């Protein structure tokens, strides 16, 4: 049996790991027992605070970490690893199924778009434009009013420019 140094005895005393005989002998060797007891109390308080505040982080992929550790230990000792890597589960979404689902979705989208966008040919002029072209500006309401029409057939756009009209006649307000 070997002799412990003062630091080893001090650490064992603070951690309450000494037997009754060793504790009594160590406490008798202390110069200021009250200061040592206060130091021991502060060490216990600090230890409790550290345990409470410094919780270890949860490890992600711990199985992979353990596998690496086992492999490293096996390599250093020259023994084969006892367990191999866990088998990976095959996902339901394989590449083939993802490709099939994507192609089907695009085909369904194309069919729905075709039926939604299918419509009859638009006539050259809308019924609203025909009503406006057939109407005349009443000179009594707006004597200086002029109507200019700009059309492009390829873009199917018609711009009606009314200049000098102070108010639209009331019969157009309901249409």
C-alpha positions in Angstrom: 0.0 0.0 0.0 1.4 3.4 -1.0 1.1 6.8 0.8 -1.3 9.3 -0.6 -0.2 12.9 -1.1 -1.9 15.7 0.6 -3.8 16.7 -2.6 -5.1 13.2 -3.0 -6.3 13.1 0.6 -7.8 16.6 0.3 -9.8 15.5 -2.9 -10.9 12.3 -1.2 -12.0 14.3 1.9 -14.0 16.9 -0.2 -15.7 14.0 -2.1 -16.4 12.1 1.2 -14.5 9.1 0.0 -12.3 8.6 3.1 -13.0 5.9 5.7 -13.8 7.0 9.2 -10.2 6.4 10.4 -8.6 8.2 7.4 -11.1 11.1 7.8 -10.3 11.6 11.5 -6.5 11.4 10.8 -6.8 13.9 7.9 -9.0 16.3 9.8 -6.4 16.2 12.7 -3.7 17.2 10.3 -5.5 20.3 9.2 -4.3 23.7 10.6 -7.6 25.5 10.3 -10.5 23.0 10.3 -13.2 25.7 10.0 -11.7 27.2 6.9 -11.3 23.7 5.4 -14.9 22.9 6.2 -16.0 26.2 4.5 -13.9 25.3 1.5 -15.4 21.9 1.3 -18.9 23.4 1.5 -18.1 25.9 -1.3 -16.7 23.0 -3.5 -20.0 21.0 -3.0 -22.0 24.2 -3.8 -19.9 24.8 -7.0 -20.2 21.1 -8.0 -24.0 21.3 -7.7 -24.2 24.5 -9.7 -22.0 23.0 -12.5 -24.1 19.8 -12.6 -27.3 21.9 -12.9 -26.0 24.5 -15.5 -23.6 22.5 -17.6 -25.7 19.7 -19.0 -24.1 17.8 -21.9 -25.6 18.4 -25.4 -27.7 15.6 -26.9 -25.6 13.8 -29.4 -26.9 13.5 -32.9 -26.2 10.2 -34.7 -25.0 8.5 -31.6 -25.1 5.1 -33.2 -22.6 6.3 -35.8 -20.4 7.7 -33.1 -20.4 4.5 -31.2 -19.6 2.5 -34.3 -16.6 4.8 -35.0 -15.4 4.3 -31.5 -15.8 0.5 -31.6 -13.9 0.4 -34.9 -11.1 2.6 -33.6 -10.7 0.5 -30.5 -10.7 -2.7 -32.6 -8.1 -1.2 -34.9 -5.8 -0.2 -32.0 -6.2 -3.6 -30.2 -5.9 -5.6 -33.4 -9.2 -7.4 -32.8 -12.1 -7.5 -35.3 -15.1 -5.2 -34.5 -17.8 -7.1 -32.6 -20.7 -5.5 -34.3 -21.0 -4.1 -37.8 -22.8 -1.0 -38.9 -26.6 -1.1 -38.5 -28.4 -2.0 -41.7 -30.0 1.0 -43.3 -33.8 0.8 -43.9 -34.9 1.1 -47.5 -37.2 4.1 -47.8 -40.5 3.8 -49.6 -39.4 6.7 -51.8 -36.8 5.1 -54.0 -35.4 7.0 -57.0 -37.6 4.9 -59.3 -40.8 5.7 -57.4 -39.9 9.4 -57.2 -39.3 9.5 -60.9 -42.6 7.7 -61.6 -44.5 10.1 -59.2 -43.0 13.2 -60.8 -43.8 12.1 -64.3 -47.3 11.2 -63.4 -47.8 14.5 -61.7 -46.5 16.4 -64.7 -48.8 14.4 -67.1 -51.8 15.0 -64.9 -51.0 18.7 -64.7 -50.7 18.9 -68.6 -54.1 17.2 -69.0 -55.8 19.4 -66.5 -54.2 22.5 -68.1 -55.4 21.4 -71.5 -59.0 21.1 -70.4 -59.0 24.2 -68.4 -57.4 26.4 -71.1 -59.5 25.0 -73.9 -62.0 27.6 -75.0 -63.9 28.8 -78.0 -62.4 31.2 -80.5 -63.0 34.7 -79.4 -64.9 36.9 -81.8 -63.1 39.8 -83.5 -64.9 42.4 -81.3 -66.5 42.0 -77.9 -70.2 43.0 -77.4 -69.1 45.8 -75.1 -66.9 47.4 -77.8 -69.7 47.1 -80.3 -72.0 49.0 -78.0 -69.5 51.7 -77.5 -68.8 52.0 -81.2 -72.5 52.3 -82.0 -73.1 54.9 -79.4 -72.6 58.6 -80.2 -71.5 61.2 -77.8 -74.4 63.6 -77.1 -73.2 67.1 -78.1 -75.5 68.6 -75.5 -73.7 66.8 -72.7 -70.2 67.2 -73.9 -69.9 69.4 -77.0 -66.1 69.0 -77.3 -65.8 65.2 -76.6 -63.9 63.1 -79.1 -63.6 59.3 -79.3 -60.5 57.6 -80.7 -60.2 53.8 -81.1 -56.9 52.0 -81.4 -57.0 48.3 -82.3 -54.5 45.5 -82.9 -56.0 42.3 -84.2 -52.9 40.0 -83.5 -52.8 40.9 -79.8 -56.6 41.2 -79.6 -56.3 44.6 -77.8 -58.6 47.6 -78.2 -58.0 50.9 -76.5 -60.8 53.4 -76.4 -59.6 57.0 -75.8 -62.3 59.4 -74.8 -61.2 63.0 -74.6 -63.3 65.9 -73.3 -66.1 63.7 -71.9 -67.1 65.2 -68.5 -69.5 62.4 -67.5 -70.6 59.1 -69.0 -74.3 59.1 -69.8 -76.4 57.4 -67.2 -77.6 54.6 -69.5 -74.0 53.2 -69.6 -73.7 53.1 -65.8 -75.9 50.0 -65.5 -74.1 47.9 -68.1 
